[in-house]
Amino acid sequence: MRLNNKVILITGAATGLSDEIQGIGGAAAWKCAEEGAKTIIGDISDDMGEETAQQINQMGGYARYIHLDVTNEDNWVSAYKSIESVEGKLDVLVNNAGTGIPNYDSSVTDARSPEEALMVEYTTVEGLESQLKVHAQGVLLGMKHAIPLLRKQKGGSVINVSSIHGIVGTHTVTSYQAAKGAVRQLTKAAAVQYSPENIRVNSIHPGFTKTPLTTELFTNPELHSDRTSQIPLGRFAESEEIAMGIVFLASDESSYITGSELVIDGGVIAQ
Ligand SMILES: NC(=O)c1ccc[n+]([C@@H]2O[C@H](COP(=O)([O-])OP(=O)(O)OC[C@H]3O[C@@H](n4cnc5c(N)ncnc54)[C@H](O)[C@@H]3O)[C@@H](O)[C@H]2O)c1
């Protein structure tokens, strides 16, 4: 019970159905509940979020679903009000919600391939804004309104899910890289600003992970073999393997870690 009595809000955790491929947030919701936390799932996918919470409760854990669009400041304020009134406190915030890149539309670009369409010269302002909105604005708002609650507890942990592409460059997904880089640096700003109050803030940088978001990458044989060839451990991560990093940073085992980057990528960026 590494997280006994802790109240943890995880965004983007609706993809946690037990009989399907789970997202990172969904897997983290299960792991946190198994370690004794009261786990709050915040997402925009209401049916799936409710069902994931129900399944965790049926297995003897504690989970509750809240509708939370991370781009919407009012939603954050209501979510924290609800947590204060039902669970009574907040100990950990996991900013995990994220989106993919819009599909390749050959009618609006002269790029020769979906990957080329996501390079700098084809990146649109709308594409950049939509990535920054979910990843950077979402993370900022989540932290901004969590701080007063964590302060009341005389400390806490914030975990922001970035990506290896928030650290190193890649040939494509330009706006995603910009947004994940922003998550990494927002983490460091908050870590420095709130460490005097014992509020720890760290980022996690997953590599290629099997989740609903990356279905195409591991079901399309060509894409799968291209990505796998970049991974020293020779396989994609399971979402639980990223979730265990979240459990560690949420727990008191990581009490001296703040402002750091936990890379969980099978060795990709060690090369
Ligand atoms: N899967 C990977 O290979 C990988 C690699 C690096 C980083 N990541 C990051 O991990 C995080 C989780 O991704 P995943 O792969 O588990 O994907 P996923 O699709 O399984 O989960 C993402 C969740 O975020 C939710 N979401 C989207 N927009 C939202 C919003 N505005 N408000 C609230 N919830 C919203 C979705 O409904 C979904 O439940 C993302 O931030 C992603 O960028 C994933």
The ligand as an SDF file (V2000), in Angstrom:
LIG
                    3D

 44 48  0  0  0  0  0  0  0  0999 V2000
    1.3280    6.2070  -25.9990 N   0  0  0  0  0  0  0  0  0  0  0  0
    2.5410    6.7000  -26.1980 C   0  0  0  0  0  0  0  0  0  0  0  0
    3.3640    6.1180  -26.9400 O   0  0  0  0  0  0  0  0  0  0  0  0
    2.9420    7.9820  -25.5220 C   0  0  0  0  0  0  0  0  0  0  0  0
    4.2840    8.3540  -25.5910 C   0  0  0  0  0  0  0  0  0  0  0  0
    4.6840    9.5370  -24.9590 C   0  0  0  0  0  0  0  0  0  0  0  0
    3.7600   10.2980  -24.2920 C   0  0  0  0  0  0  0  0  0  0  0  0
    2.4620    9.9200  -24.2590 N   0  0  0  0  0  0  0  0  0  0  0  0
    1.5390   10.7880  -23.5360 C   0  0  0  0  0  0  0  0  0  0  0  0
    0.8710   10.0420  -22.5470 O   0  0  0  0  0  0  0  0  0  0  0  0
   -0.3970   10.6420  -22.2630 C   0  0  0  0  0  0  0  0  0  0  0  0
   -1.4700    9.5690  -22.3070 C   0  0  0  0  0  0  0  0  0  0  0  0
   -1.5690    9.0820  -23.6300 O   0  0  0  0  0  0  0  0  0  0  0  0
   -2.0710    7.6280  -24.0030 P   0  0  0  0  0  0  0  0  0  0  0  0
   -1.1410    7.1250  -25.0210 O   0  0  0  0  0  0  0  0  0  0  0  0
   -2.3230    6.8500  -22.7790 O   0  0  0  0  0  0  0  0  0  0  0  0
   -3.4190    7.9950  -24.7800 O   0  0  0  0  0  0  0  0  0  0  0  0
   -4.9800    7.6350  -24.5480 P   0  0  0  0  0  0  0  0  0  0  0  0
   -5.6630    8.0850  -25.7790 O   0  0  0  0  0  0  0  0  0  0  0  0
   -5.1410    6.2430  -24.1030 O   0  0  0  0  0  0  0  0  0  0  0  0
   -5.3720    8.5720  -23.3550 O   0  0  0  0  0  0  0  0  0  0  0  0
   -5.5620    9.9360  -23.4880 C   0  0  0  0  0  0  0  0  0  0  0  0
   -6.7770   10.3300  -22.6870 C   0  0  0  0  0  0  0  0  0  0  0  0
   -6.8380   11.7570  -22.6400 O   0  0  0  0  0  0  0  0  0  0  0  0
   -8.1920   12.1280  -22.7600 C   0  0  0  0  0  0  0  0  0  0  0  0
   -8.3020   13.5080  -23.2200 N   0  0  0  0  0  0  0  0  0  0  0  0
   -8.0410   14.0280  -24.4440 C   0  0  0  0  0  0  0  0  0  0  0  0
   -8.2860   15.3450  -24.4660 N   0  0  0  0  0  0  0  0  0  0  0  0
   -8.7050   15.6810  -23.2140 C   0  0  0  0  0  0  0  0  0  0  0  0
   -9.1210   16.8860  -22.6000 C   0  0  0  0  0  0  0  0  0  0  0  0
   -9.1710   18.0400  -23.2880 N   0  0  0  0  0  0  0  0  0  0  0  0
   -9.4720   16.8430  -21.3080 N   0  0  0  0  0  0  0  0  0  0  0  0
   -9.4340   15.6880  -20.6030 C   0  0  0  0  0  0  0  0  0  0  0  0
   -9.0730   14.5210  -21.1260 N   0  0  0  0  0  0  0  0  0  0  0  0
   -8.7140   14.5220  -22.4280 C   0  0  0  0  0  0  0  0  0  0  0  0
   -8.7770   11.1300  -23.7320 C   0  0  0  0  0  0  0  0  0  0  0  0
  -10.1910   11.0700  -23.6500 O   0  0  0  0  0  0  0  0  0  0  0  0
   -8.1080    9.8290  -23.2690 C   0  0  0  0  0  0  0  0  0  0  0  0
   -8.8520    9.1960  -22.2600 O   0  0  0  0  0  0  0  0  0  0  0  0
   -0.5810   11.7480  -23.3070 C   0  0  0  0  0  0  0  0  0  0  0  0
   -0.2630   12.9900  -22.7290 O   0  0  0  0  0  0  0  0  0  0  0  0
    0.4190   11.3580  -24.3890 C   0  0  0  0  0  0  0  0  0  0  0  0
    0.8460   12.4700  -25.1430 O   0  0  0  0  0  0  0  0  0  0  0  0
    2.0290    8.7750  -24.8450 C   0  0  0  0  0  0  0  0  0  0  0  0
  1  2  1  0
  2  3  2  0
  2  4  1  0
  4  5  1  0
  4 44  2  0
  5  6  2  0
  6  7  1  0
  7  8  2  0
  8  9  1  0
  8 44  1  0
  9 10  1  0
  9 42  1  0
 10 11  1  0
 11 12  1  0
 11 40  1  0
 12 13  1  0
 13 14  1  0
 14 15  2  0
 14 16  1  0
 14 17  1  0
 17 18  1  0
 18 19  2  0
 18 20  1  0
 18 21  1  0
 21 22  1  0
 22 23  1  0
 23 24  1  0
 23 38  1  0
 24 25  1  0
 25 26  1  0
 25 36  1  0
 26 27  1  0
 26 35  1  0
 27 28  2  0
 28 29  1  0
 29 30  1  0
 29 35  2  0
 30 31  1  0
 30 32  2  0
 32 33  1  0
 33 34  2  0
 34 35  1  0
 36 37  1  0
 36 38  1  0
 38 39  1  0
 40 41  1  0
 40 42  1  0
 42 43  1  0
M  CHG  2   8   1  16  -1
M  END
$$$$
